[in-house]
Structures are given as C-alpha cells and as structure tokens.
Amino acid sequence: MAEKNANTNNGFQQVFVELKEYVRLQTDYLQVSLIEKLTKLFAKVIFALVAFFLMLGTFFYLMFALANALEPTLGFVASYSIVAAIFLVLFVIALLFRKRLFVTPILKMMVEIFYDETKEEGKQDNENDATTL
C-alpha cells in the first residue's frame, strides 16, 4: 500500500513539474509574441510619423509657392489669405471626416497586428490537426 501511495505521489509531482514548465513556456511565448507585435506597431507608427512630417513639409512649401505665384496678380495679403483659407478648409474637412480618416485606419491597423496573426496561427494549428488525423 505504501508503495502504491508513493507511486501516486511521484506521479502528481511529475504532473506538477510539467504543469509549471508548461506555464513558464506559455508565459515566455506570450512575452515574445507581445514584443513582436509591439515592435511591428512601433515601426508602423514611426513610418507614419516620418511620412506625415515629410508630406507636411512638402505641402507647406507648395502652399508658399502658390502664395508667391498668386502675389503678382492678387497682391501679397490676398494671396496669403487664399492660402490660409485653403488650410482652414482642409482643417474643417479633417475635422468632419476624422473618424473615417484617422480612427478607422488606426483601429484596422491595431486589429491586423494584434488579432489577425493569432487567427492565422489558429488556422495553421487546425491544418496541422487535420493532417495528423
């Protein structure tokens, strides 16, 4: 009886050790997965910021070029007023369509990064399960 009790106790200890190892491996996997996804998110944000500021600078210089081109015909004040009105119209458009222009694309990018890869991993697991049957 004592030998059977020792074997059972030994079996529980082995299961507990394997369970601890499984939890440790899952934690490590989650950390690596989170780091990978955050790195992708950070890279996309940095790229978007660089592209935004480059386009902003380009647009800024184009607006000055427009103002200088209009200046001989309309005058200094009128040409810069027209450029200011263009900026104001663009601001109102961005304000009116902020959800479509900013919120929805950011949300889609976050879902792509954090959800779709997990979904693809699930598909691969299901395909692997199907091939083993």
C-alpha positions in Angstrom: 0.0 0.0 0.0 2.8 2.4 0.9 4.5 1.6 -2.5 1.3 2.4 -4.4 0.9 5.7 -2.4 4.5 6.7 -3.2 4.0 6.0 -7.0 0.8 8.1 -6.9 2.6 10.9 -5.1 5.5 10.6 -7.5 3.1 10.9 -10.4 1.4 14.0 -9.0 4.8 15.6 -8.5 5.8 14.8 -12.1 2.5 16.3 -13.4 3.0 19.4 -11.2 6.6 19.9 -12.5 5.4 19.5 -16.1 2.5 21.9 -15.5 4.9 24.5 -14.1 7.1 24.1 -17.1 4.1 24.5 -19.4 3.0 27.7 -17.7 6.6 29.0 -17.9 6.8 28.2 -21.6 3.4 29.8 -22.3 4.5 33.0 -20.4 7.7 33.1 -22.4 5.7 32.7 -25.7 3.3 35.5 -24.7 6.2 37.8 -23.9 7.9 37.1 -27.2 4.6 37.5 -29.1 3.8 40.8 -27.4 7.3 42.1 -28.1 6.9 41.1 -31.8 3.6 42.8 -32.1 4.6 45.9 -30.3 7.7 46.2 -32.5 5.5 46.0 -35.6 3.2 48.6 -34.2 6.1 50.9 -33.2 7.7 50.5 -36.7 4.4 51.4 -38.4 3.9 54.4 -36.1 7.4 55.7 -36.8 7.0 55.2 -40.5 3.6 57.1 -40.4 5.1 59.9 -38.4 8.1 60.3 -40.8 5.8 60.1 -43.8 3.4 62.6 -42.3 6.1 65.2 -41.5 7.7 64.8 -44.9 4.3 65.3 -46.6 3.6 68.2 -44.3 6.8 69.9 -45.2 6.1 69.4 -48.9 2.6 70.7 -48.6 3.9 73.7 -46.6 6.4 74.7 -49.4 3.8 74.1 -52.1 1.4 76.5 -50.3 4.2 79.1 -50.1 4.8 78.6 -53.8 1.1 79.0 -54.5 1.0 82.2 -52.4 4.1 83.6 -54.2 2.6 82.7 -57.6 -0.7 84.5 -56.8 1.1 87.5 -55.3 1.8 89.4 -58.6 -1.9 89.2 -59.7 -3.8 89.4 -56.3 -1.3 91.1 -54.0 0.6 90.0 -51.0 -2.2 89.9 -48.5 -4.8 88.4 -50.7 -2.5 85.6 -51.9 -1.6 84.6 -48.4 -5.2 84.9 -47.3 -6.2 82.4 -50.0 -3.6 80.0 -48.8 -4.8 80.5 -45.2 -8.4 79.8 -46.4 -7.2 76.5 -48.1 -5.6 75.5 -44.8 -8.8 76.3 -43.0 -10.9 74.3 -45.5 -8.5 71.3 -45.1 -8.8 71.5 -41.3 -12.6 71.5 -41.5 -12.6 68.5 -43.8 -10.2 66.7 -41.5 -12.4 67.6 -38.5 -15.6 66.4 -40.3 -14.1 63.1 -41.5 -11.8 62.4 -38.5 -13.4 59.0 -37.8 -13.0 57.8 -41.4 -9.6 59.4 -41.9 -7.9 58.7 -38.6 -9.8 56.4 -36.2 -10.9 53.7 -38.5 -7.4 53.2 -40.2 -5.7 53.1 -36.8 -8.2 50.6 -35.5 -7.8 48.4 -38.5 -4.0 48.5 -38.2 -4.3 47.6 -34.5 -6.6 44.7 -35.3 -4.3 43.5 -38.1 -1.3 43.5 -35.7 -2.9 42.0 -32.6 -5.7 39.9 -33.9 -5.2 38.6 -37.4 -1.8 36.9 -36.7 -3.5 35.0 -33.8 -6.3 34.0 -36.2 -3.7 32.8 -38.7 -1.9 30.8 -36.1 -5.2 29.1 -35.2 -5.8 28.2 -38.8 -2.3 26.7 -39.0 -3.0 24.7 -35.8 -6.2 23.5 -37.3 -4.5 22.5 -40.5 -1.8 20.6 -38.6 -4.5 18.8 -36.6 -6.3 17.9 -39.8 -3.2 16.4 -41.3 -2.4 14.4 -38.2 -5.8 12.7 -38.3 
